[in-house]
């Protein structure tokens, strides 16, 4: 509790996220959103700024993934030892859900930086004896259950989390809402900031809305419509009761359904997307709102392999603290860069053999693809024309390693996994294709550290940012990606990697765009990537250095958090112009 007591002495940033990936032993994450949240906690600890993170316990994790002999994904709960990793709080708070009092407990994990900084992470838990049986499981499954279950979880996170911080005696300077799941905290702040205890909500006035905006920062993460949580007002009335009048909610969160993103947009003084391109798309989705851009990053020390850490420590001391020093990578001899990459490649291939029994060749170009397995990520895109893919191999051998989970309710995502595994069997005598099951942080790190090329083929403009390619770049891997998300900013064609398809153009026909992308993928793989790898190793190593010096030096959470600190946490103030428009100054 010392970390909490230290925060009680000063103004604190409170960071709310449905999932946070700290270690694979605490399986309270599903993918990119949680990994970003974990890297944010790590970076803030490096900076030693007053910061606390709030999330849900997810007692049964996101799920274990098993692939059946016919390639179908099966899920099972993750049983993990909570008391081994987290410390229980004595503090409890209450919320009202479906007319019942739901008691919320909490667990504490202190993330400690090697620099000495500590960030406490609070995990909210409803599995308490005093709760009704149906309420005890609210914090069991991450993204599990039906819409009612999700609504209950978001009440616990947003309202319960805010009350827990109050119970701990924290003076919160800013509440950072990491995606819309925690947007109910804005309603709790509105309730707290009414001018007097006797005051009631009025249909034509929302009390102290600017005061709440001044407290809230909102980061939106998805340009996919289905990614914005929405709830029917019938369900809201049933679960929420009279916490906030529906007439007020409809003004703040949408007239037809309660849209969590819209609620956060209307009650946050600073809003940002997670890449320049994503912010443009978000402004189109929500016209009239000021949406800034702070491009995501990854925690450099965490995602850099042991071999490259040792190399950077020797030639670029201080790189982990001052990541911009990685621009000096050219002082490292080429042969040492190559050997560091080959060392990590051997680690990856040994792991593949251990898990699958299949031996891959370290002297063969190795391509990696690891994402959430869902349709718009297009994991199968490289297999669009198998005959064309076979012809590509004439310019040199290559092998592909896949990993990733499909959401348990995403039947199409599961079919994509199955199709990849079936194609791997079909091509097994020509191209070695591996699918690693039960994707987690440990597998992710082995992949981004060990492959030669990182492949990413999302359907534009549905990639918000993406960070896996940034992790690969820290280890000298070259990105080969559709120009969407962060890669629009990171791609220097033929220098840091290669683009798949043309530059973003909203007016282009999707079918024609897809044809251009697949043609570009095969052509560049055949005529640029394979010949460079096998015939121009000197230029390949130069590109590895470019990947580190021009990508890793910038696309990291230290740079990202500097933007949040200076632009969102300690600078912007919301004012109300006489004409009613919102201004940020």
N, C-alpha and C positions, 0 to 999 in steps of 0.2 A: 504493500500500500504506500510505500515511500514515494513511488512515482506519482501517485494521485496527490499526496500531500504537497509535493513540490509544485504541482500545477495549481493548487489552491491559492498560491501566493501571487499569481499573475494572470493576465488575460490569455485565453487559450483558444486555439483553433480546434473545432470539433468536426471530425470527418466521418460521415455516415455512408456506409456501403453495405448492400445486402450480402456481399461475399468478400472475403479477404484471404488471399493466399500467402501465408507466412512460411509454411513448411508442409511437405507432403504428409507429415504425421498429424497435421491438423487439417482434415479434409473439408474445410468450410468454403470451398470455392468450386466453380465449374469450368472456368476458362479465363478469357481475356480480361473481363471486368475485374475479377478477383485478383488476377496476377498483377494488373496495374495498381490496384489498391495496396497490395503487399509491397510493391516496389515504391509506392508513394510513402508508406510508413518507413521503409528503410532509408529513403533519401532524407526525410524529415529528421529521423534520428541522427543521421550524419550531420545535419545542420544544427541540431540541438535547439530547435525552436519549440515553444510550448504547444503541444499538439496531442490530441487524444482521438482514437478511432473507435467507432461503435458499429457493431455488426450483430448477426444472429448466430447462435451456437451451432445449428445444423447437426444435431446429435447423431444422425444417421448418414451424414455426409452427402455428397452428390450422387454417388453410386460406384460400385465396382463394375467394370465392363468385362464380360466374357464373350468371346467369339466362338460360336458353335461350329462344328465341322462343315456345315453348309454356308458359313459366313454370316450368320445372323447374330446381332448383338443381343445379349441377355444382361439384365441388370440385377444387382443385389445390393442391399444396404451395406454401408461401411461401418463396421464396429470399431470404434477407437476409444482409447483410454483417456477420457477427459481429465481426470484428476492427475494423471501423469504429466500433463502439459499445462494445465490451467489451475489457477487458485480461485476458490469461491469467495464471493463478496458476502458480507452480512447484510448489505443494503438491499432492500426490495422496494418496488413501486407497484402501482396498480393502474390498469386501464379498464374501461368498460367495453366489452365485446358481446354483441347479441344479448344485451341486458344483464350479463353476468360480470362480476368483478373478476378480472384475470390478474393474478399476481405474477410479477416478473422478477426473477433473480438475475444474478450476473456472475460471470467468471472473468478473471483477469489474466492477460498474458503481456509481459513486458518485452518489447522488442528492443534489444540492446545493440547499438552500433559499435564497431571496433573503435570509433572515435570517442566513445564514452556517452553519447546521447542515448536517451531512453524514451520510447513512445509506448504508453499503455494502450492496450487494445481491449475493449470491453465486449464480451460475448453475452448477449441477452438470452435468457432461458426461461421457458414457462413450465418446465417439467417439475412442478412443485406439488407436494402432497395436498396443499390447501386448494388447488385448482380442480375444477371439474375435469373428468377424464378426457373429454373432447378438447379441452383447452391445454392439457398437458403436452399434447403433441404438436402444438403450433410451431415450435422451433425445431422440429425433428428433421424435415426434409427441405433442402435447398431447391427452390423452384418445383416443388412437388405439389400434388393435390389439384383441386379445382380452383375456380376463380374466388370462391368464398375463402378457401384456405389461404390463397395469396393475399387477399384483402386483410385478413386477420394478421398475417405476418407483417404486412406493411404498417399496420397500426402499432404493432409491438415495436417495430424498428423506429418509426418516426416519432410517435407520441411517447411510447415507453422509453425509448432511448433518451429523448429530451428530458423526461422526468428523472431518469437515472442520473444524468449529469447534474441536475438541480439537487438531487439527494446527496450527491458527492460534494456539493458546495463549490462547484466550479463556476468561474466567471468567464463565460464564453464570448469571445470577440466576434467570431464568425462561425456559422454552421455551414459546412461544405457538403452539399447534397450530391453524392456521386451516383448519378443516374436517378430516375424518378421514383425508385422504390421507397425512398425515405422522405418523399415530399410532404407527408402528413406532419412532419415536424413544423412546417410553416403555420399550420392551423393551431398547433399547440402554442407557438409563439404569439399568434394573434390573440388567443385566449388569455395568455399570460399578460399581454400588453394592453388589455382593455383599461380605460382610464379609471375605472373604479370597480369594486367587486359587485356593486349593485347594478352595473350597466348590463344591458342585454343587447343582442344582435339586432340591428335594424336593417330592413330590406334595402334601404336606399343609401346605406353608409357602412363602410367597413372600417372599424376603428384602427388608427395608428398603422396603416398599411406600409407607409414609408419606413417606419421604425423597424418593422419586420424585414423589409427589403434590405435595409442597411446591415442586417445581421446574416443574410443568406447569400451564398455562392452556389450556383448550380452548374454542374457539368453534364451535358447530354452526350450520350455515347452511341446512339444508333440512328442511322438514316432509314432503317427498315420499319415500316409502319407497324408491323406486328410487335416490334420491340418496345412500343410505348404502352405501358399498362393502362387499361381502361376497364371501368367497372360500371355496371348499370346502376341507376339511382335507386331502383327497387332493392338491389343487393346492398347498396350503401346504407339505405334507411334501415334495413334489417340488422346489419352488423354494427353500424355506427350509432344508431339511435339518434338522439337529439344533440349530439356533441357540437355540431355546427348546423344551422338551418340549411335545408336544401337550396333555398333561394340564394343564399350566400355562396354555397358550393358551386352552383351553376354559373354564377358570375366569375368565379375564380378558376374553375376547372372544366368548363364546357357545358353547354345547355343540354345536350342529348345524353352524353355519358360522362362520367368523371374521368378525365384524362390526367394522369399523374404528371406527365411532362408539362402540360398546360398549367397545372397548379403550381409547379415549381417555377415556370417561366414568369407567371404573374406575381410571384411573391419573392423573387430573388433580385437583388440589386446588381449582381454581376452574373452573366451567363456566358458559357463558352462551349464550343465544340472541341473535338480532340485532334483536329488537323485542319489546315486551311481549307482544303476541299470539303471536308465534312461540315465546316461552319457555313460554307456557301449553300450546301444542300439543306442544312437545317433552317437557314433563313428563308429558303424557298418553301419548306414544309410549314413554317410558322411565320408568315409574313407580318411585318410590323414590329418584330422584336429585335432588339440589339443583341446579337450573338457573336461574341468575340471568338478568337481561335487561340488555343494553347495546344500545340501538337504534343502528343504523348511521347514518353520516353521509357527506357528500361533502366533498372539499377545496374550500373556498369560492373561493379565488383561482383555482384551476385551471378550475373550471366556470362562473365568471362571465365573461360576454362582455366584449370590449374596451369597448363602449359603456357598460355598467353599471359596469365598473371605474373608468372615468374619472369617471362620475357620483358613485360612492361616494367616490372619492379627494377629490373637490372638496367634498362636503357632509359626509362622515363619515370624516375621516382616521383611519387606524389600524384600519379595519374588517377588513382581511385578517388581522391578527394577533389582534384582539379581535372575533371575529365577532358577539358579543352586541350590539355597537354598531349592527348593522343594524336593531335595534328603533327607531332614530331616523329611519327612512326617510321618515317623514311631513314632515320639514323640506325634502325635495326637491320642487320645484314639479311639479305634475301634468303639465304639458306636456313637461317634460324626461324624466320617466319614460316617457311615451308615445313620445316621439321615439327614446329609446334602444331601446325594444322594436321600433319600426318599422325602425330602422337594421339591427338584427340579422335582422329578418324579410327584408329585402331581400337581405342576404348569403346567407341560406338559399335564397331563391327563385332567386337568380342561380346558385347551385350546382346546384339542381335542373334548371334549364334547360341548364346546361353538361353535366350527366350524362345527361339524358333527352331533351333537346330540347323539353320541354313547358314552356310559360310559365304560371306561376301568378300570381294577382292579389294584390298586397300589401294591398289593401283588403277582402279576403275573409277571414273567420274561418278560421284554419289550425289543424288538429288534428294532433298528432304521436303516433305509436305506434312504439316501437323497443325490442324485447325479443328474447331468445332465442326462436326460433320453435318452440314445442312446444305440445302439446295443452292442458296445464293453464294456460298463459298466455292462451289463447283470443284470439288476434289477430284472428280472424274474427268475434268476438262482435257487433260493430256491424252486421254484414251478416246477422244472423239473419232479419230480415224486410225485404227490399229495398223492398217497396211502402211499408211504414211509413217507411223511411228517406227515400224520395222525398217523402213527404208532409211530413216534418220540414222540408224545404227551403223550404216555403212561408213560413216565418218568417225566412228569410234564407239566403244562399248560404254554403257551407262547402266546404273542400277538405281532404283527408287525405293525410298523408305517412307511409308505413311503411318500416321497415328492420329487419333482423335476420337471423341465420343459424340454420339448423336443423343439429343434429348430423348428421354424415355417415351415421350408422346410424339416424337418426330419420326413417323413411319417412313417418310421419304428419305430422311437422313440415314436411317438404318438400311434402306435398300441401296443407298450409295455405297455404304461400307461393304455390303454383300457383293455389289457389282465389282468393286475394286478387287476383292479377294477372288472372285471368279475369274476376272481378267488375269490376275497374277498366276492362276493355275493354267489358264489358256496359253500364256506367254512364257511359261517357266523354262522352256528349252531355248528361248531367244533373249528374253530380258528378265532379269531377276527383280521381282517386286515383293516387298515385305510390308505387312501390316502389323504394327506392334499394338497389342491390346492393352487396355487399362491405362490409358494416357494420364500422366500426372507431372508434377514439377520435375521430378528426377529424370523421367524419360525425356521431357522437353529439353532439359539442359544437355543431356547426352546428344540429342539430335542437333540442336543449334550449334553445339561445339564441334560436331564431327562431320557434318556434311560439307560438300564442296559448293553446292548451289542450293539456295533456298527458293522454292517455287511457291507462288501465290497467284491464284487465278479467280478472284471474286468477280461477281457480276456487278459492273458499275451502274450507279454510284452507291452501292450498298455496303461498301467497306468504310466504316467510320474512320479508323486509323490503322489498326493492326500493329502489333509490336514484335511478333516473332522474327520478322526479318531484321529488326534492329538488334535483337539478341544474336542472330547469326553473324551480323556484321562485326560485332565485338570480337568474333573469333575468326575473322578473315574470310568468312563465306561470302559468296557473291549472290546478290538478289536478282531474281528473274521473275518479274511480277507485272500484272496488269496495273496501269497507271490510275490508281485509286488510293484513297486514304493517305497515309504518310509518304508512300512511294512517289507521289506527285512531286513532293518536295525533295526527296532523297535521291531520286534517279538522275545521274549524269551518264547518259547513254555511252556504253563502252568504257566507262571510267570507274563507276561504282557498281555497275551491273548492267542489266538490260531491261527494257520495257517490253511488255507484251501488248501489241496493238497500238492504236494511235492515241494522241493526247485526248483528254476528256472533252466531249462535245455533246451537250444536252440534246442537240437537234438530230444527231445521228440515229439511224434506224437500228434498233437493238439486234435484229437478225443479221444485218450487214456488219454491225460492230463485232458480233460474235464470230462471224466468218473471218474478218480481218485479224482478230485476236488469235484464232486457232492457226491460221496460216502463218502469222508472225511467230508463234510459239515454235512450230515445227521448223521453219526456215532458220530462225536464230539458233535453235538447238543444233541443227545440222551444219550450218555454214559459218557460225561464229563461235558458239560455246565449245562444242566438241573439238574443232580444229585448234582453238586457242589452248585448251587444256592439254591436248596431246602433242601439239607441235610448237607452241610458243609459251613454254613454261615461264620464261622470264617476264612476259607481259601478264600472265596469270598472277604471278606473285605481286607484280606492280598493282594489279587491280585488288588483290587482297589487302595491300597496304592502303589503297584508296578507300576501301570499305571501312577500314579501321579509322583512318585519319580524317575522312570527310563525312562519314556516317556516325560511327560510334562516338566521336568527339562531340557531336551535337544532339543526336537523338537519344538522350538519356534523361533520367528523372532529376538529376541535379539541375540541368538547364530548365526542365519543365517546372520544377518547384520554385526556381528563381522567378519565373513568370507569375506563378500563382501568388507568391509572397508579395511581389512588387505591384502587380496589377489587380489582384482580387482581394487578398487578405488585408492589406494595409494601405489601400489607396482610394478605391472607388466609393463614392457616396451617392445615394439616390436622392434626387430632389424632384419636386413636383412643379412643373412650369405652369404659369397661370392658365394657359390654354388646355391644360389637362394632360399634355404629353409627358412621358417619363424622360428624364435626363440623367446621364451618368457623367459625373465630373471628377 
